[in-house]
Amino acid sequence: MAIQFYLEVEGKRHILPVNPGEIKLTTGSNNTVTEVVKLGDINSFGGRSLVETSFKSIFPKNTKASYINPNSKKQTPQNWVKVFEDAKNKNQRVRLIVTDCGINILTAIEKFEWGYLDASEDIEYSIELKEYRNHAAKYVKTVKKKVSPTPRPKPPNNKPITPGCEVIVNGQLHRDSWGAGPGVIEQNARRIVNFINPGKQCPYHVTLLDGGWRGWVTPGSVRRV
């Protein structure tokens, strides 16, 4: 199968009517030279540079000539020029494909020159292409972190201590309401008040939840639940 030159302009494929006599590709690397003390110049590897290519051919007036690619769309030389000029002026991407040569590059037109060759009204042209790399910015949606509202402080429990109420005890147990016979120290113990002896040093007598007696405690040792 004969080699064919395809130019896809924003997805629309055009087959060149006359194959160029030659095509050249230039590749390179963006290496950098840096001067290092006591060592001199050093060459640091960089990324691959953009591929550049160029070729020239004609847009024939006579679309029935034997050298014309039969798969190419039959149109006037002026229409061919318009395809290339529009692609260049409108910043359209052009994919160059050369069959059987392994050439398939997305490019942008850097330079396009054309003119009439002779009285035949054929148009001779030359084109320079440079590789195009997609570089559209990606927009990342920022999700605001939900901040939990500061919990409101619980209002103080000002309910009075009454017989039968549940309390949290943090303090020392005593044998009687006078504060005699100090004993075990309770810590965050849930108890029930069963007796109250107002005016005493240890006015509250507490028991276990099942009724088992514990002892007398000071007012500062109890907090109603």
GROMACS elastic network, one bead per residue, 0.5 to 0.9 nm:
[ bonds ]
;  ai    aj funct       b0    kb
    1     4     6  0.88310   500
    1   100     6  0.85146   500
    2    99     6  0.82397   500
    2   100     6  0.83532   500
    3    19     6  0.80124   500
    3    98     6  0.68244   500
    3    99     6  0.53528   500
    3   100     6  0.61869   500
    3   101     6  0.79293   500
    4    15     6  0.71171   500
    4    16     6  0.75145   500
    4    18     6  0.89137   500
    4    19     6  0.68725   500
    4    69     6  0.80274   500
    4    97     6  0.81033   500
    4    98     6  0.57866   500
    4    99     6  0.54933   500
    4   100     6  0.82536   500
    5    14     6  0.84151   500
    5    15     6  0.58313   500
    5    16     6  0.56998   500
    5    17     6  0.86320   500
    5    18     6  0.85916   500
    5    19     6  0.65275   500
    5    20     6  0.83659   500
    5    96     6  0.73983   500
    5    97     6  0.59455   500
    5    99     6  0.67740   500
    6    13     6  0.65799   500
    6    14     6  0.56630   500
    6    16     6  0.63827   500
    6    95     6  0.78211   500
    6    96     6  0.58983   500
    6    98     6  0.62578   500
    6    99     6  0.81097   500
    7    12     6  0.81417   500
    7    13     6  0.57897   500
    7    14     6  0.51442   500
    7    15     6  0.63919   500
    7    16     6  0.75128   500
    7    94     6  0.62575   500
    7    95     6  0.55696   500
    7    97     6  0.64121   500
    7    98     6  0.88360   500
    8    11     6  0.53623   500
    8    12     6  0.51038   500
    8    14     6  0.59702   500
    8    15     6  0.85741   500
    8    93     6  0.81240   500
    8    94     6  0.54032   500
    8    96     6  0.66631   500
    8    97     6  0.80655   500
    8   106     6  0.88965   500
    9    12     6  0.51393   500
    9    13     6  0.64205   500
    9    14     6  0.77007   500
    9    83     6  0.83666   500
    9    84     6  0.87316   500
    9    87     6  0.68076   500
    9    92     6  0.66511   500
    9    93     6  0.59921   500
    9    95     6  0.66151   500
   10    13     6  0.84345   500
   10    87     6  0.85488   500
   10    92     6  0.62696   500
   10    93     6  0.57088   500
   10    94     6  0.64562   500
   10    95     6  0.80685   500
   11    93     6  0.87451   500
   11    94     6  0.82862   500
   11    95     6  0.82714   500
   13    95     6  0.88410   500
   14    17     6  0.89916   500
   14    72     6  0.71859   500
   14    73     6  0.74653   500
   15    18     6  0.87839   500
   15    69     6  0.80333   500
   15    71     6  0.70052   500
   15    73     6  0.70844   500
   16    19     6  0.64335   500
   16    20     6  0.87718   500
   16    59     6  0.82484   500
   16    68     6  0.87456   500
   16    69     6  0.73864   500
   16    71     6  0.88509   500
   16    72     6  0.60959   500
   16    73     6  0.83264   500
   17    58     6  0.81031   500
   17    59     6  0.67771   500
   17    60     6  0.76619   500
   17    63     6  0.82636   500
   17    67     6  0.85091   500
   17    68     6  0.52612   500
   17    69     6  0.50582   500
   17    70     6  0.77086   500
   17    71     6  0.79751   500
   17    72     6  0.52210   500
   17    73     6  0.74921   500
   17    74     6  0.80438   500
   18    57     6  0.66537   500
   18    58     6  0.64608   500
   18    59     6  0.70623   500
   18    60     6  0.78778   500
   18    67     6  0.69375   500
   18    68     6  0.53764   500
   18    69     6  0.61796   500
   18    72     6  0.86885   500
   19    22     6  0.84062   500
   19    56     6  0.87927   500
   19    57     6  0.67596   500
   19    58     6  0.84806   500
   19    67     6  0.89319   500
   19    68     6  0.82715   500
   19    69     6  0.78858   500
   20    23     6  0.69433   500
   20    55     6  0.63233   500
   20    56     6  0.56453   500
   20    58     6  0.80281   500
   21    55     6  0.79580   500
   21    56     6  0.74979   500
   21    57     6  0.71845   500
   22    54     6  0.89007   500
   22    55     6  0.64562   500
   22    56     6  0.78451   500
   23    53     6  0.70625   500
   23    54     6  0.60860   500
   23    55     6  0.50300   500
   23    56     6  0.80552   500
   24    52     6  0.82042   500
   24    53     6  0.54410   500
   24    54     6  0.58597   500
   24    55     6  0.69198   500
   25    51     6  0.67613   500
   25    52     6  0.56243   500
   25    54     6  0.70861   500
   26    50     6  0.85183   500
   26    51     6  0.56842   500
   26    52     6  0.50216   500
   26    53     6  0.61769   500
   27    48     6  0.78780   500
   27    49     6  0.65998   500
   27    50     6  0.67230   500
   27    52     6  0.66661   500
   27    53     6  0.89979   500
   28    31     6  0.88304   500
   28    47     6  0.89762   500
   28    48     6  0.61719   500
   28    49     6  0.52793   500
   28    50     6  0.74338   500
   28    51     6  0.75182   500
   29    45     6  0.76071   500
   29    46     6  0.60652   500
   29    47     6  0.57896   500
   29    50     6  0.84005   500
   30    44     6  0.89882   500
   30    45     6  0.71575   500
   30    47     6  0.54571   500
   30    48     6  0.60703   500
   30    49     6  0.56658   500
   31    43     6  0.66075   500
   31    44     6  0.55268   500
   31    47     6  0.72249   500
   31    48     6  0.86331   500
   32    42     6  0.82089   500
   32    43     6  0.56986   500
   32    44     6  0.52196   500
   32    45     6  0.67030   500
   32    46     6  0.67372   500
   33    41     6  0.62166   500
   33    42     6  0.54941   500
   33    44     6  0.62114   500
   34    40     6  0.80573   500
   34    41     6  0.53986   500
   34    42     6  0.53409   500
   34    43     6  0.65106   500
   34    44     6  0.75059   500
   35    39     6  0.75751   500
   35    40     6  0.52027   500
   35    42     6  0.62272   500
   35    43     6  0.89511   500
   36    39     6  0.53219   500
   36    40     6  0.51229   500
   36    41     6  0.60856   500
   36    42     6  0.70137   500
   37    40     6  0.62306   500
   37    41     6  0.88014   500
   39    42     6  0.77783   500
   46    49     6  0.85486   500
   48    51     6  0.86463   500
   50   130     6  0.66168   500
   50   131     6  0.53243   500
   50   132     6  0.75385   500
   50   133     6  0.84088   500
   51   105     6  0.83961   500
   51   107     6  0.86631   500
   51   129     6  0.84684   500
   51   130     6  0.58783   500
   51   131     6  0.51071   500
   51   132     6  0.86276   500
   52   107     6  0.86214   500
   52   128     6  0.74742   500
   52   129     6  0.58404   500
   52   131     6  0.62181   500
   53   127     6  0.84990   500
   53   128     6  0.59510   500
   53   129     6  0.52988   500
   53   130     6  0.64006   500
   53   131     6  0.83637   500
   54   126     6  0.74094   500
   54   127     6  0.56173   500
   54   129     6  0.60280   500
   54   130     6  0.86901   500
   55   125     6  0.86961   500
   55   126     6  0.58845   500
   55   127     6  0.58282   500
   55   128     6  0.69261   500
   55   129     6  0.89191   500
   56   124     6  0.75565   500
   56   125     6  0.56188   500
   56   127     6  0.62691   500
   56   128     6  0.89286   500
   57   123     6  0.86074   500
   57   124     6  0.59858   500
   57   125     6  0.57478   500
   57   126     6  0.66132   500
   57   127     6  0.89980   500
   58    77     6  0.84461   500
   58   114     6  0.88872   500
   58   117     6  0.85582   500
   58   122     6  0.66275   500
   58   123     6  0.54402   500
   58   125     6  0.58700   500
   58   126     6  0.85456   500
   59    76     6  0.77940   500
   59    77     6  0.50049   500
   59    78     6  0.83865   500
   59    80     6  0.69706   500
   59    81     6  0.82536   500
   59   122     6  0.58142   500
   59   123     6  0.50826   500
   59   124     6  0.64184   500
   59   125     6  0.77022   500
   60    63     6  0.63600   500
   60    65     6  0.83817   500
   60    68     6  0.81476   500
   60    76     6  0.77041   500
   60    77     6  0.61875   500
   60   120     6  0.83780   500
   60   121     6  0.75145   500
   60   123     6  0.64517   500
   60   124     6  0.84595   500
   61    64     6  0.89561   500
   61    75     6  0.85915   500
   61    76     6  0.63133   500
   61    77     6  0.60919   500
   61   120     6  0.70468   500
   61   121     6  0.58697   500
   61   122     6  0.50196   500
   61   123     6  0.77527   500
   62    65     6  0.58933   500
   62    68     6  0.88923   500
   62    76     6  0.86717   500
   62   120     6  0.84875   500
   62   121     6  0.88403   500
   62   122     6  0.79558   500
   63    66     6  0.87416   500
   63    68     6  0.68271   500
   63    74     6  0.61259   500
   63    75     6  0.75860   500
   63    76     6  0.81695   500
   64    67     6  0.85004   500
   64    68     6  0.70677   500
   64    70     6  0.86700   500
   64    74     6  0.88027   500
   65    68     6  0.57160   500
   66    69     6  0.81560   500
   66    70     6  0.87109   500
   67    70     6  0.87548   500
   68    71     6  0.86651   500
   68    72     6  0.77870   500
   69    72     6  0.55051   500
   69    73     6  0.88529   500
   70    73     6  0.80016   500
   70    74     6  0.86825   500
   71    74     6  0.88292   500
   72    75     6  0.88606   500
   75    78     6  0.82153   500
   75    79     6  0.63176   500
   75    80     6  0.70840   500
   76    79     6  0.52529   500
   76    80     6  0.65858   500
   76    81     6  0.88530   500
   77    80     6  0.50882   500
   77    81     6  0.63057   500
   77    82     6  0.87132   500
   77   121     6  0.82895   500
   77   122     6  0.68523   500
   77   123     6  0.61715   500
   78    81     6  0.50438   500
   78    82     6  0.62582   500
   78    83     6  0.88311   500
   78   123     6  0.81040   500
   79    83     6  0.64066   500
   79    84     6  0.89757   500
   80    83     6  0.51748   500
   80    84     6  0.66985   500
   80    85     6  0.87216   500
   81    84     6  0.53494   500
   81    85     6  0.60311   500
   81    86     6  0.84556   500
   81   114     6  0.77905   500
   81   123     6  0.85452   500
   81   125     6  0.86178   500
   82    86     6  0.57933   500
   82    87     6  0.83307   500
   83    86     6  0.54160   500
   83    87     6  0.62817   500
   83    88     6  0.88082   500
   84    87     6  0.51204   500
   84    88     6  0.62442   500
   84    89     6  0.86053   500
   84   109     6  0.82452   500
   84   112     6  0.75273   500
   85    88     6  0.51448   500
   85    89     6  0.59653   500
   85    90     6  0.82757   500
   85   112     6  0.75140   500
   86    89     6  0.51525   500
   86    90     6  0.56661   500
   86    91     6  0.80810   500
   86    92     6  0.78219   500
   87    90     6  0.54384   500
   87    91     6  0.59311   500
   87    93     6  0.71264   500
   87    94     6  0.74564   500
   87   108     6  0.83361   500
   87   109     6  0.73849   500
   88    91     6  0.53022   500
   88    92     6  0.63908   500
   88    93     6  0.85112   500
   88   108     6  0.74349   500
   88   109     6  0.54918   500
   88   110     6  0.75165   500
   88   111     6  0.80128   500
   88   112     6  0.79640   500
   89    92     6  0.77640   500
   91   108     6  0.73418   500
   91   109     6  0.80430   500
   92   108     6  0.69789   500
   92   109     6  0.82724   500
   93   106     6  0.68677   500
   93   107     6  0.59094   500
   93   108     6  0.52635   500
   93   109     6  0.78332   500
   93   132     6  0.74459   500
   94   105     6  0.83533   500
   94   106     6  0.58808   500
   94   107     6  0.51055   500
   94   108     6  0.57220   500
   94   109     6  0.72964   500
   94   129     6  0.85879   500
   94   132     6  0.86081   500
   95   104     6  0.69076   500
   95   105     6  0.55039   500
   95   107     6  0.56637   500
   95   108     6  0.82021   500
   95   131     6  0.89959   500
   96   103     6  0.71774   500
   96   104     6  0.55757   500
   96   105     6  0.52842   500
   96   106     6  0.63454   500
   96   107     6  0.70439   500
   96   129     6  0.88295   500
   97   101     6  0.86522   500
   97   102     6  0.79610   500
   97   103     6  0.54451   500
   97   105     6  0.67005   500
   97   106     6  0.88280   500
   98   101     6  0.57746   500
   98   102     6  0.67363   500
   98   103     6  0.51671   500
   98   104     6  0.66850   500
   99   102     6  0.66093   500
   99   103     6  0.71232   500
   99   104     6  0.85717   500
  100   103     6  0.80919   500
  101   104     6  0.88110   500
  105   130     6  0.89556   500
  105   131     6  0.65211   500
  105   132     6  0.81057   500
  106   130     6  0.83553   500
  106   131     6  0.57449   500
  106   132     6  0.55260   500
  106   133     6  0.74123   500
  107   110     6  0.89901   500
  107   129     6  0.59528   500
  107   130     6  0.52118   500
  107   133     6  0.79128   500
  108   128     6  0.87246   500
  108   129     6  0.56773   500
  108   130     6  0.55273   500
  108   131     6  0.63532   500
  108   132     6  0.57970   500
  109   112     6  0.71571   500
  109   127     6  0.73597   500
  109   128     6  0.61634   500
  109   130     6  0.65810   500
  109   131     6  0.89692   500
  110   127     6  0.77153   500
  110   128     6  0.54612   500
  110   129     6  0.53809   500
  110   130     6  0.64445   500
  111   126     6  0.80983   500
  111   127     6  0.56757   500
  111   128     6  0.50347   500
  111   129     6  0.71363   500
  112   125     6  0.72459   500
  112   126     6  0.59285   500
  112   128     6  0.64994   500
  112   129     6  0.88827   500
  113   124     6  0.83986   500
  113   125     6  0.54616   500
  113   126     6  0.53153   500
  113   127     6  0.64479   500
  114   123     6  0.65880   500
  114   124     6  0.55530   500
  114   126     6  0.64375   500
  114   127     6  0.86722   500
  115   122     6  0.85605   500
  115   123     6  0.54677   500
  115   124     6  0.54959   500
  115   125     6  0.64983   500
  116   119     6  0.80077   500
  116   120     6  0.84268   500
  116   121     6  0.60390   500
  116   122     6  0.59513   500
  116   124     6  0.60094   500
  116   125     6  0.87226   500
  117   120     6  0.73553   500
  117   121     6  0.67606   500
  117   122     6  0.58042   500
  117   123     6  0.56823   500
  117   124     6  0.56953   500
  118   121     6  0.61068   500
  118   122     6  0.69577   500
  118   123     6  0.84074   500
  119   122     6  0.78163   500
  120   123     6  0.87922   500
  135   138     6  0.88992   500
  143   146     6  0.88391   500
  144   147     6  0.88424   500
  147   150     6  0.87787   500
  148   151     6  0.83550   500
  149   152     6  0.86683   500
  150   153     6  0.89589   500
  151   154     6  0.86744   500
  152   155     6  0.87250   500
  153   156     6  0.86995   500
  154   157     6  0.85291   500
  155   158     6  0.86567   500
  156   159     6  0.89394   500
  157   160     6  0.86785   500
  157   223     6  0.79771   500
  157   224     6  0.69318   500
  157   225     6  0.77006   500
  158   224     6  0.81406   500
  159   162     6  0.87982   500
  159   224     6  0.69960   500
  160   224     6  0.75849   500
  161   164     6  0.87985   500
  161   165     6  0.67614   500
  161   166     6  0.86265   500
  161   167     6  0.81487   500
  161   193     6  0.78597   500
  161   196     6  0.86956   500
  161   204     6  0.85609   500
  161   222     6  0.85425   500
  161   223     6  0.80738   500
  161   224     6  0.64308   500
  162   165     6  0.57070   500
  162   166     6  0.88962   500
  162   193     6  0.70569   500
  162   194     6  0.83436   500
  162   195     6  0.85224   500
  162   196     6  0.75977   500
  163   166     6  0.88789   500
  163   192     6  0.79672   500
  163   193     6  0.52875   500
  163   194     6  0.50471   500
  163   195     6  0.59702   500
  163   196     6  0.67567   500
  163   204     6  0.88561   500
  164   192     6  0.59590   500
  164   193     6  0.53076   500
  164   194     6  0.55133   500
  164   195     6  0.83336   500
  165   191     6  0.85195   500
  165   192     6  0.57307   500
  165   193     6  0.57810   500
  165   194     6  0.80328   500
  165   224     6  0.71712   500
  165   225     6  0.79499   500
  166   190     6  0.69323   500
  166   191     6  0.57188   500
  166   193     6  0.65331   500
  166   209     6  0.84025   500
  166   223     6  0.85425   500
  166   224     6  0.60271   500
  166   225     6  0.57122   500
  167   189     6  0.81282   500
  167   190     6  0.58026   500
  167   191     6  0.53628   500
  167   192     6  0.60041   500
  167   193     6  0.71534   500
  167   206     6  0.85919   500
  167   222     6  0.59850   500
  167   223     6  0.52215   500
  167   225     6  0.51286   500
  168   187     6  0.83253   500
  168   188     6  0.56628   500
  168   189     6  0.53777   500
  168   191     6  0.61574   500
  168   192     6  0.85867   500
  168   221     6  0.80835   500
  168   222     6  0.55938   500
  168   223     6  0.51798   500
  168   224     6  0.63632   500
  168   225     6  0.65603   500
  169   172     6  0.87041   500
  169   186     6  0.60656   500
  169   187     6  0.63322   500
  169   188     6  0.55694   500
  169   189     6  0.51054   500
  169   190     6  0.63606   500
  169   191     6  0.67834   500
  169   206     6  0.86692   500
  169   217     6  0.82307   500
  169   220     6  0.89903   500
  169   221     6  0.55057   500
  169   223     6  0.66669   500
  169   224     6  0.89351   500
  170   185     6  0.73108   500
  170   186     6  0.52054   500
  170   188     6  0.54677   500
  170   189     6  0.68655   500
  170   220     6  0.82723   500
  170   222     6  0.64358   500
  170   223     6  0.84630   500
  171   184     6  0.84436   500
  171   185     6  0.53068   500
  171   186     6  0.52660   500
  171   187     6  0.67057   500
  171   188     6  0.88432   500
  171   217     6  0.69118   500
  171   218     6  0.76486   500
  171   220     6  0.79225   500
  171   222     6  0.77573   500
  172   182     6  0.66332   500
  172   183     6  0.62638   500
  172   184     6  0.57114   500
  172   186     6  0.60127   500
  172   187     6  0.88958   500
  172   215     6  0.87916   500
  172   216     6  0.83089   500
  172   217     6  0.64286   500
  172   218     6  0.81117   500
  172   221     6  0.76497   500
  173   176     6  0.89362   500
  173   179     6  0.85501   500
  173   181     6  0.83602   500
  173   182     6  0.59271   500
  173   183     6  0.52994   500
  173   184     6  0.55789   500
  173   185     6  0.60492   500
  173   186     6  0.71898   500
  173   202     6  0.88368   500
  173   205     6  0.88852   500
  173   206     6  0.88849   500
  173   214     6  0.71130   500
  173   215     6  0.51272   500
  173   216     6  0.54187   500
  173   217     6  0.53643   500
  173   218     6  0.84619   500
  174   177     6  0.72362   500
  174   178     6  0.82985   500
  174   179     6  0.55677   500
  174   180     6  0.59579   500
  174   181     6  0.53114   500
  174   183     6  0.57533   500
  174   184     6  0.80450   500
  174   202     6  0.75890   500
  174   205     6  0.89690   500
  174   214     6  0.86087   500
  174   215     6  0.54098   500
  174   217     6  0.62650   500
  174   218     6  0.89057   500
  175   178     6  0.82999   500
  175   179     6  0.69185   500
  175   180     6  0.57144   500
  175   182     6  0.65284   500
  175   183     6  0.76132   500
  175   214     6  0.88836   500
  175   215     6  0.58423   500
  175   216     6  0.62733   500
  176   179     6  0.57570   500
  176   180     6  0.57803   500
  176   181     6  0.72913   500
  176   182     6  0.89276   500
  176   202     6  0.73528   500
  176   203     6  0.88525   500
  176   205     6  0.84071   500
  176   215     6  0.71989   500
  176   216     6  0.58087   500
  176   217     6  0.87394   500
  177   180     6  0.74232   500
  177   196     6  0.88663   500
  177   197     6  0.69171   500
  177   200     6  0.58106   500
  177   201     6  0.61152   500
  177   203     6  0.54592   500
  177   204     6  0.73043   500
  177   205     6  0.77291   500
  177   215     6  0.86918   500
  177   216     6  0.56808   500
  177   217     6  0.74857   500
  177   218     6  0.84312   500
  178   200     6  0.58942   500
  178   201     6  0.54125   500
  178   202     6  0.60202   500
  178   203     6  0.80909   500
  178   216     6  0.86728   500
  179   182     6  0.67993   500
  179   200     6  0.82287   500
  179   201     6  0.59195   500
  179   202     6  0.56987   500
  179   216     6  0.75116   500
  179   217     6  0.78621   500
  179   218     6  0.81991   500
  182   185     6  0.87399   500
  183   215     6  0.86621   500
  186   189     6  0.59731   500
  186   221     6  0.88628   500
  187   190     6  0.89618   500
  189   208     6  0.89651   500
  190   208     6  0.75843   500
  190   209     6  0.74725   500
  190   225     6  0.85203   500
  191   206     6  0.59946   500
  191   207     6  0.56317   500
  191   208     6  0.52297   500
  191   209     6  0.57833   500
  191   214     6  0.87701   500
  192   205     6  0.83520   500
  192   206     6  0.53241   500
  192   207     6  0.52614   500
  192   208     6  0.63226   500
  192   209     6  0.60353   500
  192   210     6  0.89050   500
  192   211     6  0.78213   500
  193   196     6  0.75347   500
  193   204     6  0.64902   500
  193   205     6  0.57096   500
  193   207     6  0.64268   500
  194   204     6  0.78055   500
  194   205     6  0.59835   500
  194   206     6  0.59069   500
  194   207     6  0.68405   500
  194   211     6  0.86417   500
  194   213     6  0.89538   500
  195   203     6  0.80811   500
  195   204     6  0.60138   500
  195   205     6  0.50495   500
  195   206     6  0.72674   500
  195   216     6  0.89029   500
  196   202     6  0.89621   500
  196   203     6  0.54450   500
  196   205     6  0.63139   500
  197   200     6  0.62597   500
  197   202     6  0.78395   500
  197   204     6  0.64679   500
  197   205     6  0.82218   500
  198   201     6  0.87106   500
  198   202     6  0.86076   500
  198   203     6  0.53998   500
  198   204     6  0.81524   500
  199   202     6  0.83665   500
  199   203     6  0.66319   500
  200   203     6  0.50153   500
  200   204     6  0.88049   500
  200   218     6  0.85366   500
  201   217     6  0.80946   500
  201   218     6  0.60809   500
  201   219     6  0.80599   500
  202   205     6  0.78300   500
  202   216     6  0.55447   500
  202   219     6  0.67716   500
  203   216     6  0.68015   500
  203   217     6  0.66363   500
  203   218     6  0.62628   500
  203   219     6  0.68826   500
  204   215     6  0.82647   500
  204   216     6  0.54293   500
  204   217     6  0.55139   500
  204   218     6  0.67624   500
  204   219     6  0.71802   500
  204   222     6  0.84489   500
  205   213     6  0.81572   500
  205   214     6  0.75079   500
  205   215     6  0.54452   500
  205   217     6  0.63962   500
  206   211     6  0.88589   500
  206   212     6  0.87922   500
  206   213     6  0.65203   500
  206   214     6  0.57333   500
  206   215     6  0.57357   500
  206   216     6  0.63586   500
  206   217     6  0.75746   500
  207   210     6  0.77020   500
  207   211     6  0.54202   500
  207   212     6  0.52346   500
  207   215     6  0.71408   500
  208   211     6  0.50826   500
  208   213     6  0.62569   500
  208   214     6  0.67637   500
  209   212     6  0.73142   500
  217   220     6  0.81844   500
  217   221     6  0.62071   500
  217   222     6  0.75255   500
  218   221     6  0.53434   500
  218   222     6  0.73227   500
  219   222     6  0.59063   500
  219   223     6  0.84494   500
  220   223     6  0.78203   500
